[in-house]
């Protein structure tokens, strides 16, 4: 709250620059996500557009983390999300075993209008998953791979986090 | 349309039943998504369920059946997916009834496209499952009608009742021991045994193996080893006694793996023990005696 004082009161000249009392801007939001791939400002608004932007960001994050085989960012942004933890564990176990993924990129096909309910957003979407193999260091598949899934019926439930000023994944279903 | 919905329901429940009862290690999908078709193509355990069965087992109103697909999840499975482990704290027990399969489940449901909603998402039609799984309820459910393969916990209950061998204790020197000379213990009884049992029509092969040997010396704390010991001169288990009469025995801790109708082996989630027959022997005090070698 800004306080106003009467003009008749004598005041010493300030020697410092004034600080902004305006509401925090997106630039002031604390960093969330990998430092070089943070959650974008448009995904940190508590509305339908923000929820959809977060969905698209998280899908891109999956595509980013898969070749890196690092799962922690997926857990950080989905602390309650079982499937996020499962995928994160998959990546890390593959890394520990000297394996890696070939293919598997996700591409958003269509997103239905998000259903917002207080602190929660439910999203229904179709996503394409390219053919994918989990291979060892010789390039040999370690499990039967998957053919391209052209349009997987999918869903994501988001919770709004006031602390993070962002959506976080509560649960996710791919296909 | 109803037939299609029931088919979808059957597939979903079949996939989920696979997840429920398959060994934890083999269950997790190694890819981001789309694993359902893999499991189905693999021809693994398939349990079909009609809409009416779903209504009866899951306990939802029949009117809701066409609106959702349902699945049952064990907390153990959920925990394994999250952390890679299924801790005992994740296992919830339910009152059991003879001949029934009752276990604790989370019931989840997922919407399917309804008539009039066909344009909600490009490429999906009425009856297609879309959206996210949501928890509906949790509790004990009787799934006998689904005829699931035996769960690890059910196999463990059988394992505990198997006539596992009681390993005999061998000792050296044979007969009486001598104070100051350690007594060597070992067992040459088989350390593995395979049992084939029928559990609700499923052929379950349980391969038991001795995992730990606890040697009760009868004179001090027991000796615990993971090997069965060996006779002289390669002994690994020995104990030095005071003179007197002593009784020793061997307790073996058994672990096991199991297969169901030729599936990949999985660990039985627990161990059991057998006590071998005791042996009694004397340990004599050696007394030096001077003798005349020319006498």
Contacts between the chains, C-beta under 8 A, distances in Angstrom:
chain1	res1	chain2	res2	distance
A	62	B	32	5.9
A	66	B	32	7.3
A	82	B	78	6.1
A	82	B	81	5.6
A	82	B	82	5.9
A	83	B	81	7.8
A	85	B	81	6.6
A	85	B	82	4.6
A	85	B	83	7.7
A	86	B	28	6.2
A	86	B	29	7.1
A	86	B	81	4.5
A	86	B	82	7.4
A	87	B	32	5.5
A	89	B	28	7.6
A	89	B	81	7.6
A	89	B	83	8.0
A	89	B	84	5.9
A	90	B	28	7.2
A	90	B	29	7.8
A	90	B	30	5.5
A	90	B	31	7.4
A	93	B	84	8.0
A	94	B	30	7.8
A	101	B	31	7.9
A	104	B	31	6.2
A	104	B	32	6.2
A	106	B	32	6.6
A	106	B	33	7.8
A	109	B	122	6.5
A	109	B	123	6.7
A	110	B	121	5.4
A	110	B	122	4.2
A	110	B	123	7.0
A	112	B	120	5.2
A	112	B	121	5.2
A	122	B	131	7.1
A	122	B	132	6.6
A	123	B	132	7.9
A	124	B	120	7.0
A	124	B	121	6.0
A	124	B	130	5.1
A	124	B	131	4.5
A	124	B	132	7.8
A	125	B	121	7.1
A	126	B	121	5.5
A	126	B	122	6.4
A	126	B	123	5.5
A	126	B	124	6.6
A	126	B	130	7.6
A	127	B	33	7.5
A	129	B	31	7.7
A	129	B	32	6.6
A	129	B	33	5.8
A	129	B	34	5.4
A	132	B	31	5.3
A	132	B	32	7.8
A	134	B	30	5.2
A	134	B	31	7.3
A	143	B	30	5.4
A	144	B	38	6.3
A	144	B	41	7.9
A	144	B	42	7.3
A	146	B	31	5.7
A	146	B	34	5.3
A	146	B	35	7.4
A	146	B	37	7.5
A	146	B	38	6.3
A	149	B	33	7.1
A	149	B	34	4.2
A	149	B	37	7.9
A	151	B	122	7.9
A	151	B	123	4.5
A	151	B	124	7.6
A	152	B	33	5.6
A	152	B	34	5.7
A	153	B	121	7.4
A	153	B	124	5.8
A	153	B	128	5.7
A	153	B	129	5.6
A	153	B	130	3.8
A	153	B	131	7.4
A	154	B	33	6.9
A	154	B	130	7.2
A	154	B	131	7.8
A	154	B	132	7.8
A	155	B	110	7.4
A	155	B	130	6.6
A	155	B	131	3.6
A	155	B	132	3.1
A	155	B	133	7.6
A	156	B	132	6.0
A	157	B	132	5.0
A	157	B	134	7.3
A	171	B	132	5.4
A	171	B	133	6.6
A	171	B	134	7.4
A	172	B	132	6.7
A	173	B	33	7.8
A	173	B	110	6.8
A	173	B	131	7.1
A	173	B	132	4.7
A	173	B	133	5.3
A	174	B	32	5.6
A	174	B	33	2.6
A	174	B	34	6.9
A	175	B	33	3.9
A	175	B	34	4.1
A	175	B	35	7.3
A	175	B	36	6.5
